[in-house]
Amino acid sequence: MKRIILLLAFVGTFAFQGCSGPEGPQGATGYSAEAEVFEVTTSFSTSNNFAKLVTLNPAILNSDMVLVYRLFDVVNGADVWRSLPQTVYLTQGDLDYNFDFTKYDVNIFLDSNFDLTTLSPSWAQNQVFRVVIIPGYLSNKKRKTIDFNDYNAVVKAFNLNKNQIKTLN
């Protein structure tokens, strides 16, 4: 009996010691594991080549998802958001609100099959966008259950509320 207790004490001494070795690499600095929302108001013109570049600081990870929504209207006090890319059919042709992104920035731009200098100011001036960044591991977990075209569904799924929206210049 004493041998069994002595053996268990000896084995327990080694079993409960922590592992040792070099520390692993440091994670990305400034990276958030939560979804984020940024609001950008911009005007498109020839001087900015009908585009707005939004710098991401800190940079996002390659696995992160970026979604962009445009404030299309306000109905009974409720914002109506449309996901990009979005095509608007005007009398002079098709106007596209679109975006592309890297891990360092988001580029929101206009494209059309007509001369953009003829665009009415109501379609180019003071346009409001919401940029939603979703960490890759979160988007993969919920990808099948969320309609990413629906801004309100995305906000609800990732527990984002109005006071978490960061306004960018």
Secondary structure, DSSP 8 states (H G I E B T S, - for coil): -HHHHHHHHHHHHHHTS---S-------TT--SS-EEEEEEE---GGGTTEEEEE-SS---TT-EEEEEEEEEEETTEEEEEESSEEEEETTEEEEEEEEE-SSEEEEEEEESS-GGG--HHHHSSEEEEEEEE-HHHHHHHTTT--TT-HHHHHHHTT--GGGEEEE-
